[in-house]
Amino acid sequence: MFELLEPCAINHTENAFITKITANTLSEQALFLVDCTLNPEGYRFNIFSEEGICCPESVSVSVAKRQAEFLSGRYAAKYALKLLDMNTPTTVPIGDHRAPVWPTGICGAITHNSKRAICVVAKRSHISHVGIDIEGILPLNTAIEIGSQIHTDEERAKLVECSIDRALATTLLFSAKESLFKAIYPQVKCYFGFECAQLIHVDLPAKCLTFGLERAFTRQYNVDRHYQVYFEYDDNLVKTMAVK
């Protein structure tokens, strides 16, 4: 999925906090992805007003780290929405469980860490669900300690059989299920555990994981049973994106 994205031009205001911004589109599905590189030391609260980004009260009274995370995600969202449709509002408020509230007719997702912020958006007429996540690869001892909370032994084995080591396998499954949660949450509007999604197929050449949701869950919330999550990774970072 990520390899198919084509670069597109973007006009933005440079500042000491957002040191680099790139934009890509998957034209077949009218999906836009904006990726920001961050310098945490360059964060200033004034960037909210300079960029016309509303800072909710719950964020404004929080620590600077939380403010910077929120700003970076909404900054990426602002420019992704501009690329999608110049007439679309670019404000993305906080909804229930701190989930982004997207403009009518738009689906989207945001992910960030201390050095990156990524937003992906699409028109619902083209894509019904989208979720994205980035994760630093877990240390092996941490992966072993928390792995059972994320996946079954069978799920991990499917990735290990593809020559993916244990630490990367656990990180990849965590990130993929996070992306899947973000994609489905706007429809189900409730939290659900990692055990609700089971890895059933790995397509390593296509960098695609197929998950099946529990039948009882799909009946209760009227969602599809199977979802695909695309992935890529390097020595330090895993990126995943669920698209339906």
N, C-alpha and C positions, 0 to 999 in steps of 0.2 A: 504493500500500500504506500509506504513512505517513498519508495523509489519512483513512483508514478507521478508524484507531485511536481508541477512545473512552476518555476519562479514567476512572480509578477511584481510590478512596480508598486512602491508604497511611499507616500510622502508623510514624513513625521518630523516632529521637533526634537532635536538632539538635546540630551541633558546628561548630567553626571551619573544618574542612576541607571537609565536605560542606555547602555553603551553600544548596543547593536540590535537591529530589528530586521528580520527577514520575513517575507510573505510568499506563500505558495498556494496554488490552486489545483484541484483535481477537476478539470473542466467538465469531464463526463457527468459528474455528479454535483457540480456547482458548489463544491466544498472548499472553504478557505481556511488556511492555517497560518497564524502569525506566531513567530518564535522570537522572544526577546532575551538578550543576554544582559545580565544585571551586575551592577557594582553596588553591593549593599552599603558601602561607606558613602556612596553618593546620594543616598535617600534624604529627601527633605519633605516635610509635610506640605510645603507650598506647592509642590508639583501637582497635588490634587487640583487646586484652583487654576494653576497654569494650564493644565490639560483639560479643564472642564469636567473632571471626574468627581462625582459626589462621594464624599466619605461619610458613611453612616455613623451615627453617634456611637454605636457599639464598637466600631473600629477606631474612631477618633480618641476614645478614652483608653484604648489598649496600648500595649507596649509598641515601640517603634518597629520591632521585627514584624509583628502582625500587621501594622499599617503598611509596611513596605511590601509584604506578601500580597495584601489586598490590592494595593495600587498597581503592582506589576501585572496581576491577572486582569484587572479592569483595563489597564493600558493596552494589553494585547487584545482584549475583547473589543475595545473601541475601534482599533484599526482593522480588525477582522470584519466587524460589522460594516465599516465603511467600504471595504472591498466587496462585500456581498451585495450591498445595495446602498447607494448614496442617500436614499430617502428613508432608510431604516434608522430609528432612534439608536443611539450608541450607548445609552445609559443602561446598565445591568444591575438592578437592585439585588439585595439579599432577600431570599425567601425563607421558607421553613427549613430548618436544619442547616441553615447557612448556604443553601443551594442557590445558584444564580437564577434570576428570573429573566428569561429572554424575551425580546419583543415578539408580538403575535406573529405566528407563521414561521418562526425561526427556532431551530434547535442548535445547541452549542454546548461546549464544555471547556473548562479551564483547569490547568494544572500548573504548579509552580514549586520550586524549591528556592534556596537562597541565591542561586545564580542563574536560574532560567525561569521564564514564564511562557506558557504556550496556550493559545486559545484556538479552537476549531469551531467553525459555524457553518450552517447550511440552511437552505430553505426546506421547510417540511414537505413541500411539493416534490422534492428530490430525495430527501433522506428523512426517515422517521425518527431514528435514534442515533446519537453519537456521543461517545465518551472518550476521554484521553487522559493519560497518566504518565508521569515520569518518576523513576525511582533510582536512587543510587544502589548499586549491587551490594547486597547484604554480606557481611563477613560470614565465613562458613559456620563459626560457632553460633552466631545469631540465627542463621538459617536452620540449623539443626534444632535449636531451642524452640523456635516459634513455628516451625514448619507444619506441625500437626494442626495448628490453628488456621492454616491457610489452605492446605490441600491434603488429599489422601496419599498414601504411599503409591497407589496405582497412578494417580495423576503425575506425581513426580517422576515415576518410572518411565512414563511415556516420553518425557523430555530427556531423561538420562539416556534412554535408548537412541536418541538422536544426537548423542555426544555433547549434550549440554550438562555442565557440571552441577552438582547439588546446590551450591549457593546461587548460581544464576537461575536454576530451575525454580527455586522457591521465590526468588525476586520476581521472575517473569510471571509466575502464576499469581503472585500478590498484585502486581501492576495490572495484569490482564483482567482480574476480577474487579479491581478498582475501576478500570475503564468501563467494564460491563455494568457495574453499579451506577456510575454516572449516566450511562446511556439510558438505563431503564428507569431510574428514579423519577424523572418527570411524569412517567405514566403511573407507576405504582404508588408514589408518594409515601414510601415507608422504608425503613431500614430493613435489610435482609442480610443474613450471614453468608460467608464464603461457601458454606456447605450447600447452599441453594444452587450453585453453579458447578457443574462437573465437566472437566476436560475430557472430551471424547475423541478428538482427532488432532494430530499435529501435521501440518503441511510445511515442512522446513523450507523447501525451495520458494514457496510463496510467502514465507514468514507469516503464517496464519494459524491461529488456534481456533478450534471449534468447540464451543461449550454447549452443554444441554442443561436447561433449568429443570428443577424438580417439577413433576407433573402437577402435584397439588398446588404449587406456587403459581404455575401458569394458568390453572383453572381459576384460582381465587382472584388473580389480578388481570386476567384476560390478556396475557402477553404471549408472544411466540415462544416456542420451546428452544430453538437453536439460534445461536448468535456466533458471529465470527469476530475475532479480535486479531488485528494485525500488529506486528511487533518488529522492532529492530533494537540492537544493542551494540555497545562497544565495551571497552575494558572497565568503564566506570558507571555507565548509565543505561537503563532500560527505558524504552519508550513504547507505549502500547496505545492502540486506538480501536475502539469498538464502533462499527458502522453497520447500520441496517437500512 
